[in-house]
């Protein structure tokens, strides 16, 4: 009889599975955003200028962003952060043959605090090369690697509250309007700034919107969050690429140490 041996997955396979899962969440978030964009979530109101008497178009969001978008975004963020934690635990397990529930990918406020934390932990015991790479190349501290620190901070915040996206419309397509004098605007493309739809169709008559068009929306991280004001979908793609690069770098120095 042959003794059975436990199956040993490819090195850093778990972290890469987490990254792939994060990509699925980002794709899902993008799809749900566009589905929301097709709904009747905004109004296009005719407003009269009290000084000139002329009328223009005012854009307003009338429905909140679905809370489920915050849940999907949080899942993407969590999987990216988990991929980093998986990676350092993989280093520890491969060398020390143990999993430690306290081992996390290290984030600290300063370079000095990071170095102290790493040098006193299992990561350095398992691989001095990985430890040095984290401290001197990845630099997961404020001012060293701010995007990666933002991921860490977002993951913590998501444990305590919903990270609700903020929606903003920048463009309206196929807008139609007419006034009571027979003038018409047909299939216009309007740029929106500060909820004002900019249009050359201005009249001192009575304007009626006959088709309020379709919105090209953007969703942003809300004020007060890490990455505030940044568009969420591109930011999540960038964070995914960043985490992938971090894992590849750790893998390279880890294998080179053997």
C-alpha positions as CSV (number, residue, x, y, z in Angstrom):
1,X,0.0,0.0,0.0
2,X,1.3,3.4,-0.9
3,X,0.9,6.1,1.8
4,X,-1.3,9.0,0.6
5,X,0.2,12.5,0.6
6,X,-1.8,15.7,0.9
7,X,-2.3,17.6,-2.3
8,X,0.0,20.6,-2.5
9,X,-1.5,23.3,-4.8
10,X,0.7,25.4,-7.0
11,X,2.5,28.1,-5.0
12,X,0.5,31.4,-4.7
13,X,-2.5,29.7,-6.3
14,X,-4.9,30.9,-3.6
15,X,-3.9,34.5,-3.9
16,X,-4.5,34.4,-7.6
17,X,-7.9,32.8,-7.2
18,X,-8.8,35.8,-4.9
19,X,-7.7,38.2,-7.6
20,X,-9.8,36.5,-10.2
21,X,-12.7,36.6,-7.9
22,X,-12.1,40.4,-7.4
23,X,-12.1,40.8,-11.2
24,X,-15.5,39.1,-11.4
25,X,-16.9,41.5,-8.7
26,X,-15.6,44.5,-10.7
27,X,-17.2,43.2,-13.9
28,X,-20.4,42.7,-12.0
29,X,-20.3,46.2,-10.5
30,X,-19.8,47.6,-14.0
31,X,-22.8,45.7,-15.3
32,X,-25.0,46.7,-12.4
33,X,-24.0,50.4,-12.9
34,X,-25.0,50.3,-16.5
35,X,-28.3,48.5,-15.7
36,X,-29.0,51.3,-13.2
37,X,-28.1,53.9,-15.9
38,X,-30.9,52.5,-18.1
39,X,-33.5,53.2,-15.4
40,X,-35.5,56.4,-14.9
41,X,-33.2,57.7,-12.1
42,X,-33.0,61.4,-13.2
43,X,-35.1,64.3,-14.3
44,X,-34.5,67.0,-16.9
45,X,-36.4,70.0,-15.8
46,X,-37.1,73.2,-17.7
47,X,-35.9,76.2,-15.6
48,X,-36.6,79.9,-16.4
49,X,-33.9,82.4,-15.7
50,X,-35.6,85.1,-13.6
51,X,-33.4,87.8,-14.9
52,X,-33.6,87.2,-18.7
53,X,-36.8,85.2,-18.8
54,X,-35.1,82.6,-21.0
55,X,-35.4,78.9,-20.3
56,X,-32.8,76.2,-20.0
57,X,-32.5,72.6,-18.8
58,X,-31.6,71.5,-15.3
59,X,-30.4,67.9,-14.6
60,X,-31.2,66.2,-11.3
61,X,-30.7,62.7,-9.9
62,X,-34.0,61.6,-8.4
63,X,-33.1,58.1,-7.2
64,X,-30.3,56.9,-5.0
65,X,-27.6,54.5,-6.2
66,X,-28.7,51.0,-5.2
67,X,-27.1,49.8,-2.0
68,X,-26.2,46.5,-3.7
69,X,-23.5,48.4,-5.6
70,X,-21.7,49.1,-2.3
71,X,-21.9,45.4,-1.4
72,X,-20.3,44.3,-4.7
73,X,-17.6,47.0,-4.4
74,X,-16.8,45.9,-0.9
75,X,-16.5,42.3,-2.0
76,X,-14.0,43.3,-4.7
77,X,-11.9,45.3,-2.2
78,X,-12.0,42.5,0.3
79,X,-10.8,39.9,-2.2
80,X,-7.9,42.1,-3.2
81,X,-6.8,42.6,0.4
82,X,-7.3,38.9,1.1
83,X,-5.0,38.1,-1.9
84,X,-2.2,40.0,-0.1
85,X,-2.8,38.2,3.2
86,X,-2.9,34.8,1.5
87,X,0.5,35.6,-0.1
88,X,2.4,36.3,3.1
89,X,0.8,33.3,4.7
90,X,1.9,31.2,1.8
91,X,5.4,32.3,2.3
92,X,5.2,31.4,6.0
93,X,3.6,28.0,5.4
94,X,6.1,27.0,2.6
95,X,9.1,27.7,4.8
96,X,7.9,27.2,8.4
97,X,5.1,24.6,7.7
98,X,2.5,26.5,9.8
99,X,-0.4,28.8,9.3
100,X,-0.7,31.6,11.7
101,X,-4.0,33.4,12.3
102,X,-2.2,36.6,13.2
103,X,-0.1,36.9,10.0
104,X,-1.3,39.6,7.7
105,X,0.2,41.6,4.9
106,X,1.7,44.4,6.9
107,X,0.5,48.0,6.6
108,X,1.9,50.7,8.9
109,X,1.8,54.5,9.1
110,X,5.6,55.0,8.6
111,X,8.6,53.2,7.1
112,X,10.1,52.8,10.5
113,X,7.0,51.2,12.0
114,X,6.7,48.9,9.0
115,X,10.3,47.7,9.3
116,X,9.8,47.0,13.0
117,X,6.6,45.1,12.5
118,X,8.1,43.0,9.7
119,X,11.3,42.2,11.4
120,X,9.5,41.0,14.5
121,X,7.1,38.7,12.7
122,X,7.0,35.3,11.0
123,X,7.5,36.8,7.5
124,X,11.2,37.6,8.2
125,X,11.7,34.1,9.8
126,X,10.3,32.5,6.7
127,X,12.0,34.6,4.1
128,X,14.4,37.5,4.6
129,X,14.2,38.3,0.9
130,X,10.4,38.7,1.0
131,X,10.7,40.8,4.2
132,X,13.2,43.1,2.5
133,X,11.1,43.3,-0.6
134,X,8.0,44.3,1.3
135,X,9.9,47.0,3.3
136,X,12.1,48.4,0.5
137,X,10.2,47.8,-2.7
138,X,6.4,47.5,-2.0
139,X,6.5,50.1,0.9
140,X,3.0,49.6,2.3
141,X,3.0,52.8,4.4
142,X,1.7,56.3,4.0
143,X,3.9,58.1,1.5
144,X,5.5,54.9,0.3
145,X,2.6,53.2,-1.5
146,X,-0.5,55.3,-1.1
147,X,-2.8,53.4,-3.5
148,X,-2.1,50.1,-1.7
149,X,-2.7,51.8,1.6
150,X,-6.0,53.1,0.3
151,X,-7.0,49.6,-0.5
152,X,-6.2,48.6,3.1
153,X,-8.1,51.5,4.5
154,X,-11.2,50.9,2.3
155,X,-11.2,47.2,3.4
156,X,-11.3,48.3,7.0
157,X,-14.0,50.9,6.4
158,X,-16.2,48.3,4.6
159,X,-16.3,46.3,7.7
160,X,-18.1,49.1,9.5
161,X,-20.3,50.8,7.0
162,X,-21.5,50.7,3.4
163,X,-19.1,52.4,0.9
164,X,-21.9,54.0,-1.1
165,X,-20.8,55.1,-4.5
166,X,-21.7,58.6,-5.7
167,X,-23.2,58.8,-9.2
168,X,-22.5,61.7,-11.5
169,X,-23.8,62.2,-15.1
170,X,-21.4,63.9,-17.5
171,X,-23.3,63.5,-20.8
172,X,-26.8,63.2,-22.0
173,X,-27.5,61.6,-25.4
174,X,-30.5,61.9,-27.8
175,X,-32.2,64.7,-25.9
176,X,-35.2,66.2,-27.7
177,X,-37.2,69.4,-26.8
178,X,-39.4,71.9,-28.4
179,X,-41.0,75.3,-27.5
180,X,-44.5,76.7,-28.2
181,X,-43.2,78.6,-31.2
182,X,-42.3,75.5,-33.2
183,X,-38.6,75.5,-32.5
184,X,-37.1,72.0,-31.9
185,X,-34.0,70.4,-30.6
186,X,-33.6,66.8,-31.9
187,X,-31.2,64.1,-30.7
188,X,-28.9,66.5,-29.0
189,X,-25.8,65.6,-27.0
190,X,-25.6,67.7,-23.9
191,X,-22.7,68.1,-21.5
192,X,-23.6,68.3,-17.8
193,X,-21.7,70.4,-15.2
194,X,-23.0,71.2,-11.8
195,X,-26.4,69.7,-12.7
196,X,-26.7,72.1,-15.6
197,X,-27.3,70.7,-19.1
198,X,-25.5,72.9,-21.5
199,X,-27.5,73.5,-24.6
200,X,-27.8,76.2,-27.3
201,X,-31.5,75.6,-27.4
202,X,-32.6,78.6,-25.3
203,X,-36.0,80.2,-25.7
204,X,-38.1,82.9,-24.1
205,X,-41.1,80.8,-25.1
206,X,-42.3,77.7,-23.2
207,X,-39.9,74.7,-23.6
208,X,-41.1,71.1,-23.2
209,X,-38.8,68.2,-23.0
210,X,-40.1,65.4,-25.3
211,X,-37.2,63.0,-24.8
212,X,-34.8,63.4,-21.8
213,X,-32.3,61.1,-23.5
214,X,-29.8,58.6,-22.1
215,X,-27.2,59.2,-19.5
216,X,-23.5,58.3,-19.6
217,X,-22.9,57.9,-15.9
218,X,-19.7,57.8,-13.7
219,X,-19.6,56.5,-10.2
220,X,-17.1,57.9,-7.7
221,X,-15.8,57.2,-4.2
222,X,-17.7,59.5,-1.9
223,X,-16.2,62.4,0.0
224,X,-14.2,61.4,3.0
225,X,-13.2,58.0,1.7
226,X,-9.7,57.0,0.5
227,X,-9.5,57.7,-3.2
228,X,-12.4,60.2,-2.9
229,X,-13.4,61.7,-6.1
230,X,-11.8,59.0,-8.2
231,X,-13.9,57.0,-10.7
232,X,-14.6,53.6,-9.0
233,X,-14.3,51.2,-12.0
234,X,-10.9,52.5,-13.3
235,X,-9.6,52.7,-9.7
236,X,-10.6,49.1,-9.0
237,X,-8.9,48.0,-12.2
238,X,-5.7,49.8,-11.2
239,X,-5.8,48.3,-7.7
240,X,-6.3,44.8,-9.2
241,X,-3.2,45.3,-11.4
242,X,-1.3,46.7,-8.4
243,X,-2.0,43.7,-6.2
244,X,-1.2,41.3,-9.0
245,X,2.2,43.0,-9.4
246,X,2.8,42.8,-5.7
247,X,2.2,39.1,-5.7
248,X,4.4,38.5,-8.7
249,X,7.2,40.5,-7.1
250,X,7.0,38.5,-3.9
251,X,6.9,35.2,-5.8
252,X,10.0,36.2,-7.8
253,X,12.2,37.0,-4.8
254,X,10.8,34.1,-2.8
255,X,11.6,31.5,-5.5
256,X,15.0,33.1,-6.1
257,X,15.9,32.6,-2.5
258,X,15.6,28.8,-2.8
